[in-house]
């Protein structure tokens, strides 16, 4: 089995992928999350691991948009604790730092400290790339926001630990594949609902279908349709498995109302 993740070595995505697929034959790090999605779509790999949301920074738009762009499906999700740290060269300290380097979601998870210190931000493709950039610059005023393990990879030192805004910081990763087979008896179903028409109370009427059938919604996200300003479609994750009686009724009712309903996966949360 070949598994793609956001690289290079030392990213949280790598850690999640290795722990999820201990039996994989090959791990293929990619330069961006979009590259991970594309590698799965083109059959260069069997599975991909990408973050979909963070408890502080919110939804990772690249991942959910890529599900549609590349017509991919969710096989499972996993919630992973994230500890973000300041790492730098030997002469770097909290007093010398003027600029921090990291991937956008990591910077957003540390907004309070960055704002308090007045640091400038440089955005790169991953936390591991951030560490590499800091190593190459070799400047005391520049530090990376990354994992502790990546400091050892690039010969950097730990300056401060757990700098994220909330100590209980978690990122949810999803396993993606080209597989459209929907397994029954799973605990979650991800739907994409594209409303038939725009009208007052439209979203409320959609959500009421799930409430009436006692289906809990664990996640909902709106994304533009790309056709007209103000028109949206909705990712809706339900705590009801595909093939269950309540889920079948919900899909049937939504389609009867004229809404387009696509099923993006039926899955359960993995424990690692």
N, C-alpha and C positions, 0 to 999 in steps of 0.2 A: 504493500500500500504506500502511495506517495501522498504526503500532506504538505500543503503550503501555509505559510504564516508570514506576518509582517516581520522582516528582519532589519538589520543583520543580527548575529548572535548577541543575546543579552536583553532582548525585549521581553515584555510581559506576555506578548503573544506567543513567543517561542516557549516560554515556561508553561503556558496553558496547553499548547499543542503537544509538547513532550509528555506532559502528565496525562493528557486525554488519550494519546495514541502511543502507549508504551510499546506496542507491538508493530509499529510502522516500520517499513523497510527503508524509506527515504524521507527526510524532511528538506523542503525546498524553501529557503527564506526569499521573500520578495521585497522589492524596494518601496512598495506602497500597498495600501489596503485594496485599491482598485486592481493592482497587479495580482493580488491573491484571488480576487473574484474572477478575473480574466483567466487565470491559470486553471481554475476549476471549470469554467465555461468551455475552454478550448481542449479539455481532457488532458492537459499536461500533468495534472495531479488528480487523485481520486477524491480528496477531501480538502477543505480549507477551513481555517480558524480565524475569525475576525471579531473584534469587539462590536457590540451593538448599542450598549448604553453604559453610562457610569453614574454612580449614585450622587456625584457632585456636579459633573459637567453635563449630564443628560445624554440625549441620543447622539449616536455617531452616524451622521447623515450619509456618509460615503457608503457605509455597510448596507443600510436599508435601501438606499437608492440602487445599489448594485444588484440587489436581489431581483429587481425588475429589469434593469438594463441587461443583465446576463441570463435572466430566466433561471434563477437558482432556487434551491429549496433548503429549508432548515431541517436538520436531522436531530439536533439536540442543542441544549444550552447549558452553560455552566457559570456559576457565580464565583468570581475569583477575587480574593482580598488584594488590594493594591497599596503598597507603601512607597511613597515617593520621597526621594532624597536628593540633597545637594551634593554634587561631587565635583572636584576640581583638581588642579595640579598642586604640587607640594607647597607653592608660595601663595595659594589661594586661601582666603578665609572669609567669614561673614563680613568683616570690615572692608575687605578689598573688592568684593563683588559689585559690579555695576551693570552686568548683563547676564541673563540666563538663557540657556538654549534647550529646547525640547520640542516634542510634538504638540500640536495645538491642544488636544484633550488634557494632557498632563499640565500644561501651563494654566488651563482653565480650572483645574483641580487645586491649584495653588494661588489663586487670585489674591487672597487676603495678604499673604506674605509678600508677594510681588508688589502689590499696591503699597503696603506699609513701608517697604524698603525703597520704593521708587525705581525698581530695576527695569531696564529695557529688556525686550523679549525678541529672540531670534527663533523662528519656527522652522523645523526640519521634519523629515519624514518619519522618524521614530526616536524613542529614547536612546537606543543604542547608537544611532547616528549622532545624536547630540553629544554623547560621551566622546565619540571619535573626533568631532569638531573641536571640542574643548581641549582634547589631547594635542591636536595639531596646532591650535592657536597658541597654546602654552602661555596664557596670559593670566595673571592673578585676579584681574577684574572680571573674568569670564568663568561661569560654572554651568554644569548641566543638571537638569532635573531628570532623574532616571532611577533605576533599581540599584540596590547595593551590589549585586553580582556583576553588573557591567563595569563597576569601578575597577574590579580586579582584572577584567579582560583588557582594559585600556591603561592600566597602571595609574589610576587616579586615586585620590583619597576621599574618604567620607567626611563631609563638612557638617552636615546636619541631617537628622533622620526624621521621617514622618512629618514632612512639611506641608502635606495636603490640608485643605481647610477643615476637613472632618477626619478624625482618626479612624472611624469606621467606613473607610473608603472601599467600594467594591466596583468591579467592572464585570458586566455580563458578556461573555463570549458565546458565539454560536458556531456550530459545526455546519458547514454548507456543502452541498453536492449537487450534481446534475440529476440526482435520483428524484423522480416525481411520485414514486410509490408511497402512498399514504397508509401508514400502519395504524390499525385500530388499537384500542385499549391503551393509548397514550394519555398523558394528563393534560396536554395543552394542544391547541390548534391556533395557528397564525393565519388570519384572513386579511385580504386586501379588499376593501369595499369601496367601489367607485359609485357615488350616488347617481341616480337616474336624472334628477333635476335639482336645481337650487331653489329652495323655498324656505320660508320661516319655519323653524322647528325641525328642519331636515335631519340634523345630527341627533337631536333628541329622540326623534322617531326611530332612528337606527339603534341607538343605545337601549331604547325601551324594549326592543325585541329581546335582547339578552336579559334585561331585568325581569321581564315577564316570565321567562323560562328559567329563572334562578341560575343563570350562568354568570359567574364572576369574571370580570375583565381584569387581567393582571398588567396590561400595557396597551396604550392607545397613542398613536402618533399620526398627525396630519402631514401630508406632503402635497405640493402643487401638482396638478395633472400635467402641466406643461403646455396646455392648450389655450387657456384663458386665465387672465389675472383674476384671482378670487375663487377659482375652482380648485377643490381639493379632493383627494382620496385618502382613505384612512387605513392604516395598519392597526388591526385589532387582534390582540392576543387573548385568547379565552382559556379559562381553566376548565375546559371540557374537551375530551378527546374526539378526534374525527371518528364518525361512525356511531357515536352515542346518540341516543334518541333526542336529547335536548339540542345537540349540535346540528343534527339533521333537520330538525324543525326550524331552527334559527336560520340556516342557510336557505331553506325552502321559502320561508316568509320574506326574507330580504330579496330574494330573486322574484317573488311574486309581486313585490312592490316596484320591481323594475330596476333594482340596484344590481350592478355587476359585482359578483363575488368570486374572487380567486383564492384558492387555498395554497398557502406558501409553505406549509409543513404541519405535521402532527408529531409531537415529540414530548419527551420528558426531560427534566433537569438532571444532569449528571452530577454525581458527587465525586470530587477528587481531593 
